[in-house]
Amino acid sequence: HNSQLITHNSQLITHNSPAVQSNTHQPAALPWKSLSSQLHGELYCDESPEHHARRMLYATDASVYQEKPVAVAIPKDDADIQALICFARQHRLSLIPRTAGTSLAGQVVGNGIVVDVSRHFHKILEVNQAEGWAWVQPGIVRDDLNIKLKSFGLFFGPETSTSSRAMIGGMIGNNSSGLHSIVWGDTRSQVLALKVLLSDGSEAEFCALSADEYARKCQLDNLEGDIYRATERLLNHEKAQRLIEENYPVRSLQRRNTGYALDMLSDNQLYRPDSERPFNFCQLITGSEGTLAFVTAAKIKLLPLPPANAALVCIHCRSLRESLLANLVALRHRPMASELVDKFILDFTAGHPTYHKNRFFIQGDPAAILMVEFMAHDREELEAKTQALLNDLQAANLGYAFPVVYGDEARLVWDVRKAGLGLIRNMRGDAQPVNLIEDCAVSPEDLPDYIADLEHLLDNHGVKACYYAHAGAGELHVEPMLNLKEARGRRLFRTILEETTSLVRKYRGSLSGEHGDGRLRGEYISSVLGEEVYGLLKEIKRAFDPQKVFNAGKITDTPPMDQFLRYEAGQKPPLVRTYFDFSAQEGILRLAEKCSGSGDCRKTELTGGTMCPSYMATRSEKDSTRARANVLRQFLSNDTGGNPFDRKEIYEVMDLCLSCKGCKAECPSQVDVAKMKAEFLQHYYQENGVPLRAWLIGHFAAAQRLASAWPGAYNFLIKNRFTASLIKQSLGFARKRSLPALNPMTLHAWFRRHCNSRPASASPNGRVYLFCDEFTNYNDLEIGRKAILLLEKLGYEVLMPHHLESGRALLSKGLVLKARQLAIRNVDLLDAGTDSSIPIVGLEPSAILTLRDEYPELVPEGQREKARRIAGRTLLIDEFLAREAAAGKVTAASFTRESRLVKLHGHCHQKALSSLLFTQTIISLPENYKTEMIPSGCCGMAGSFGYESEHYEVSMKIGELVLFPAIRSLPEGVVIAAPGTSCRHQIMDGTGRRAFHPVEILWEALAV
């Protein structure tokens, strides 16, 4: 209805349908400045690079759809939302409420104004411990909420697999359920009251009503009163009750989210004398996908914390059907959860940097594993429950292996299940698992036959699929493999949903169980519920929102489900030439496309992990890993010649990427944005020139080498307040940031002297090469010196091969070609100049791991085998010493028996590409040293990032999330360990405390 007002840049929205590309009218006539002046928050509505980039990022969610919004608003308060409603109403626009943006049915994609409440609406407003409820804002993350509620002995039950970033507003919109829904229920069952803004901007509160309260509501002379009267007219009569009873999913099915929940709303004591439910519009608003009202606060039911003891029975099955029959046996034992993961997903955990270690429970090669969880207050009761299930399974000859896992190990198993959506995006090729029929649900007893019918349906079309998730609730997420870039794939996209709709109708199931109908399944609601019931849905929409202000085109009056897709049929992806080797990911475009939109990168510091530090600090979609992958995908997909990277919009979105590499490990799809950012910057600089500061930072080693001729003069200039201020100002460094000093001599110079003076001694443990990185060589001499002396004391002969600097600084600033030259030279030097049987160890994680991570993908094809050989014997000193300790070559006997408590902050690259367990192991070699991890993500320094004036505030904010407060709380006697030079510098600047490299701690701990 408002196509004349909406702008879409057809060159910049990826492979959109012709309908999108033809919608090119500019919204210049709209009074955006007037709206912006009314808002306390932010508004992005024009074609400037910053605004355009923001609008591009909100053109997608976790679905297959893409449509550029006319504007993006980040409201700060309810008054902002009211102003947006009035503006949209006046100018016939639609508001699209959005929280985490992980919707799978296109619920938060459209050509209206996207209203993102995730940034500012994340407070707990009130908790009533005695009555077990809380008022919360819609932008609070489910897991964060439960962390804060733990001290009250309460928690919010519904647990989606995206619970580390799913927000209460989105869970209300979709009526989310999750892993434990068979016990803890869905979101609808936990919503007690809602504060909303209606489509005319007026406020209302929906809650349970008595007959008298309901009658008074019907007498109101406003939109709220109109809504009550219309609902009474539409539903409170025998015909409507009969239509609903006959056409909605069978009432034994818990997961029922097709259309609007008229079946739940109409089942109340005012309409049905036999019902015990009070009338409550929350039943209707929950699951309505933001199409009826704008939720500003929710009163939610809280449950007592579950028992502390849990056991997970992992039933290994030979076939999918066997696992579904085992599920029926499991349900008789009243478990907390019964979840399925098939072979397709399990195979993608093999070799994954994070999930490979989670495979410890897998025995053989199962076709599917059913994960059945029990909880109890004591271990004896728990074991009795699991054994009873095992007895019944074996009696029924179901399953071939039944490992039972407890405690933290159970969490690792659950992580495999939760990562399913992201893991399957590692599939190669254009045929990818598609969200299409993944949300259809039937009664659990019908699930084996329904899935058999569905397998037959897919086999008829020659389509494979993966199967996983909520077997206990009757809902398997079935993801068919379709190529939506081809005409046949798009035809199958429609055909498979049409035919599955008939199956759902056959079993009286629900077209949508927890992911919503959105624009994906909305077209087929009438086929499942019937035209008369669908007519009731439209009337409800009209009563609440007569001008279609709220999320138009979702649930009712949706566009065809195969329009506004991310990809256009028949369009060949362009060949994007790169300097890094992206062949393992099938090219940089395919790597960007691997982002499923599941939003793992939108975790907060409360949940933990490293990815994504800038998002944790800013809570802005622009600063998420997902945003960076999306903006690259959109521009690279539309390459029309020239340099596709030459876009300020990409630069804008990449700016706060710290290249921490957290995404390479923590993203289930392994979308390595650090690598893509470096590639982008090299191409961007080729068109726009290299900024002076970037050039100087990239050539850090050369600058330090020059300055090392006069270390005293250099240190005076950077320490003197006046000259240091001038240097920082001229280079664009933050004035509050201290600059690293030079050592009086380099480590190379010291090592030469040391070799000339050290006596000949036995080296019973063999030889080791030390990679003398540029940071240790010029700035951290004492660490390098102590590392060499420590290794010698432990029985090793230390050799220092000839090589150039690592190239880490060059890569961090996107100077890939220069880094490539260094990599080529270093690979040749290390391959020819070292014994291949001797390990190469390094002290600075970012430098030494460059040899392992980037070099094999940076050097020319003819050198890659050499690079891989070198990478295979390259180790952090932490890894090396831990390995030697495991072999019995390094023991506690070499160290003091004094007691120390050490708190460890890990380097980001080490977390992503190695493990902090090695560091914890070696620091704990002295038998009375206790090492504890600081639960911090990135420190915020990230090489040069924290020095740069425009990034200083974000850098320090990242440090303040967890790291700085944790260190400030430590007593003086506690030792702080940090392997990274940038991390140690950040800790000093942020807290005034000195952190030590692990080798310094071990050197001081050596027995005299």
Salt bridges, closest charged atoms under 4 A:
GLU42 OE2 - ARG119 NH1 2.83
ASP46 OD1 - HIS51 ND1 3.41
GLU47 OE2 - ARG55 NH1 2.85
GLU47 OE1 - LYS68 NZ 3.71
GLU67 OE1 - ARG519 NH2 2.91
ASP77 OD2 - HIS40 ND1 2.97
ASP80 OD1 - HIS40 ND1 3.33
ASP143 OD1 - ARG142 NH1 3.02
GLU159 OE1 - HIS180 ND1 2.57
GLU159 OE2 - LYS418 NZ 3.16
GLU224 OE2 - LYS217 NZ 2.83
ASP226 OD1 - ARG229 NH2 2.47
GLU245 OE1 - ARG251 NE 3.28
GLU245 OE1 - ARG272 NH1 3.85
GLU246 OE1 - ARG242 NH1 3.92
ASP263 OD2 - ARG256 NH2 2.50
ASP267 OD2 - ARG251 NH1 3.92
ASP267 OD1 - ARG272 NH1 3.98
ASP267 OD2 - ARG277 NE 3.22
ASP274 OD2 - ARG272 NH2 3.61
GLU322 OE2 - ARG318 NH1 2.86
GLU339 OE1 - ARG417 NE 2.82
GLU339 OE2 - HIS470 ND1 2.90
ASP347 OD2 - LYS343 NZ 3.07
ASP365 OD1 - LYS343 NZ 2.84
GLU373 OE1 - HIS180 NE2 2.43
GLU381 OE2 - LYS385 NZ 3.79
GLU383 OE2 - ARG379 NE 3.23
ASP392 OD2 - HIS333 NE2 2.78
ASP415 OD2 - ARG411 NH1 3.42
ASP430 OD1 - LYS485 NZ 2.95
ASP430 OD1 - ARG590 NH2 2.88
GLU438 OE2 - HIS515 ND1 2.88
GLU438 OE1 - ARG521 NH1 3.17
ASP439 OD1 - HIS515 ND1 3.74
ASP439 OD2 - ARG521 NH2 3.99
ASP449 OD1 - ARG321 NH2 3.36
ASP453 OD2 - LYS506 NZ 2.92
GLU475 OE1 - ARG255 NH1 2.82
GLU475 OE2 - HIS477 ND1 3.86
GLU498 OE2 - ARG494 NH1 3.80
GLU499 OE1 - HIS461 NE2 2.97
GLU514 OE1 - ARG255 NH1 3.14
GLU514 OE2 - HIS470 NE2 2.68
GLU514 OE2 - HIS477 NE2 3.21
GLU514 OE2 - HIS515 NE2 3.64
GLU523 OE2 - ARG494 NH1 2.95
GLU532 OE2 - LYS239 NZ 3.43
GLU539 OE2 - ARG542 NH1 2.54
ASP545 OD2 - LYS541 NZ 2.76
ASP557 OD1 - LYS538 NZ 3.35
ASP557 OD2 - LYS548 NZ 3.46
ASP562 OD2 - ARG494 NE 3.11
ASP581 OD2 - ARG864 NH1 3.33
GLU586 OE2 - ARG590 NH1 2.87
GLU593 OE2 - LYS485 NZ 3.00
ASP600 OD1 - ARG165 NH2 3.07
GLU621 OE1 - ARG602 NH1 2.60
GLU621 OE1 - ARG626 NH2 2.76
ASP623 OD1 - LYS622 NZ 2.84
GLU649 OE2 - HIS52 ND1 2.82
GLU649 OE1 - ARG647 NE 3.39
ASP655 OD1 - HIS951 NE2 3.10
GLU666 OE1 - LYS603 NZ 2.75
ASP672 OD2 - LYS664 NZ 3.92
GLU679 OE2 - HIS683 NE2 2.61
ASP780 OD2 - ARG984 NH2 3.16
GLU782 OE1 - ARG785 NH2 2.81
GLU792 OE1 - HIS754 NE2 2.99
GLU792 OE2 - ARG758 NH1 2.34
ASP828 OD1 - LYS866 NZ 3.24
ASP831 OD1 - ARG869 NH2 3.09
GLU844 OE2 - HIS907 NE2 3.65
ASP853 OD2 - LYS661 NZ 2.72
ASP853 OD1 - LYS664 NZ 2.35
GLU854 OE2 - LYS661 NZ 3.01
GLU854 OE2 - ARG808 NH1 3.10
GLU857 OE1 - LYS675 NZ 2.88
GLU865 OE1 - ARG868 NH2 3.55
GLU879 OE1 - ARG852 NH1 2.78
GLU884 OE2 - ARG883 NE 3.62
GLU884 OE1 - LYS889 NZ 3.74
GLU898 OE1 - ARG900 NH2 3.62
GLU927 OE2 - ARG897 NE 3.48
GLU932 OE1 - LYS903 NZ 2.63
GLU932 OE2 - LYS930 NZ 3.20
GLU948 OE1 - ARG693 NH2 3.95
GLU948 OE2 - LYS813 NZ 2.65
GLU948 OE1 - HIS951 ND1 2.74
GLU950 OE2 - ARG693 NH2 2.53
GLU960 OE2 - ARG968 NH2 2.66
ASP989 OD2 - ARG737 NH1 3.05
ASP989 OD2 - HIS985 NE2 3.44
GLU1000 OE2 - ARG994 NH2 3.07
GLU1004 OE2 - LYS786 NZ 3.48
